[in-house]
């Protein structure tokens, strides 16, 4: 059987008008019936859904993983050697003041650049590696002051991730550290 093509065009909407000549004397109101093909709207809906699903899958969360201590052992604090620690006091104007161990008299200043804070962390890790045989035993104490900005705290935590420091503590600076910090400024 041959395929028969009609000459009728593909109609997306049509209006049916009844023949009004059936009753010549009566007046009737014209009732127009409309019929709209919504197939293109369905295609558009699927296209929009696909677009939004695709764009949300490209948006990755910007959360940072924090190493938290185990809550089950709250009785005994973790002891560490002073030679394994370095303290960073986050000050105003993107300044970082640091000292090794518990020697406050040897406090120095640096900034958040790669040659600043990151270089100091890597030097401390190399010293701990040389002395104790494991660079992962390095403990960094991050102590933001009241003049430090929130961005400075995030930058310091980012440096811990970049430098692969697994043991770091976010804590308050004590009174002796604040006195030494004010003496340096």
N, C-alpha and C positions, 0 to 999 in steps of 0.2 A: 504494500500500500504506500503510495507516494506521500511524502510529507507536504501538508498543505499549509501555506503561510497566508494569514489573513491580512487584509489591507487596513485593519483597524489598528490605530496607534495605541501605544501603551499609555493608559490614562491613570494619573495618580489621584485625581479628584473629579467627580462628576456631579451634576445637579439634574435630578429628574423632575421635569415639569409635565404635569398631566395635560391631556388634550382638553381644552376648555370649550370646544365646539360641540360637545356631546349634547348639552342642553342649551339652546340658543337664548332663551328668555331669562334664565336664572343667573343671578350673579353669585359667584362663588369666590371665596378668597383663595388666592393661590398659596398652596402649601409646598414649599420647596424642601425637598429632602436632600441633604448633603451626605456625601460619602467620601471620607478622606483616607487615603492609604498611609498608614503610619509605619511602614517598613523602614523608610530612611531614618525615622526617629529612633527606632530600635537599634539600628546600626550605629547611630551617633551615640546612643547611651552606652553601648558596649565599648565603643572607642574611648569615651571619657573614663569609664571604669578601668579599662586597660591602662590608660595614661596615668591615672592617680595611683593605681597599684604599683606601676613601674617606678614612679617618682618617689613613693614612700619607701620602696625597697632600696633605693639608692641612698637615702638619708640614713647614715649610720649614727648611732648615739655617740655623744662626746663625753661619756662618763669615764672617770678614772677609777681604777681598782685600787683600793687602799688595803694594806696589810693590817689586819686587826688582831689583837691578842685573843687567846682562847678565854672565854668567860668562866670556864669551869675551875680554873686555878687562880683564885684571887687572893690567896693567903700569902704566897711568897713572891716578892718582886724578883725580877730577873737581874742578876748581878753580872756586870761586865767590867773588864779591866779598863782603867782610864786611858791607857795607851791605845785602845781600840776605838775610842770615841773622838768625835769632832763636833763642836757646837757652833751653830749658825744663829746669830741674832739678826733678825730682819729689821732694819731701821728705816728711817725716812729717806726720800729721794732715791729709791732703788739701791740703797747701800746694804751690804751684807757684812757683818762683823763676825769674825770667827776666831776660835782658839782650839788647840788640841788638848784633849784630856781635861784636866782640871787646872791648867795654868792660865789663869785670867790675865796675868801680867804680860803675856805675849799675844794679846789680841791684835788682829790685823783687820783691815778693811778691803773689800773687793766689791764687785758688782755681779749682775746676772748674766754676763756675756759668757761665751764658750771658753774664752781664755781666763775668765774669772772663776765663777763658782764651780763649773764643771772640771776645770783644771785642778782645783784644790781637792775636789772629791776624788778624782783619779789618782792624785799624788798620795792622799791618805790611804786609799785602797791598796796602792802599790807598797806603801810602808807596812801595812798590816799583813799583806801577802808575804813580804820578806821576813817579817818578824815572827808571824804565827803560822804561816804556810797556807792560809785560806783568806782570800780577800773578802769573802762573804761574811766574815766576822766583824767587819767594819760597822760601827753604829753611829748614825748621824742624829744629832739632837737639833731639831728645828724649833727656834724660839722667837716667834713674832712679837715685836714690841707694839705699844699702842700707836706708834707712828707708822707702822708698816701697813701697806695697802693689801687688800684682798688679792689683787693680781700678783703681788710679791709672794704670798703664801702659795698660790697656785704654781707660780714659776719655780719655787723651791721644790714643790712636790713633783713637778714635771722633771726637774733635774735628777731627782731620785730614780724616776723611771728610766730616763735616758742613760744615766750612769749605772743602772742595774744595781742599785743599793736596795737590799731586801730588808735591812733592819734600820728603820728610822722612827723617830718619835717626834710628835708634834706636842710641844709643851710650853708652859709659861716661863719667862726669864725670872730668876730670883733677884733679890735686892742687890747682892754683890755684883751681879752681871750688869744690872742697870747703872750702878755707880761707875763701873769700869767703862761702860758704853758712853755715859755722859762725859767722862774724863777724856775720851778719844775725840768727841765731837767738839 
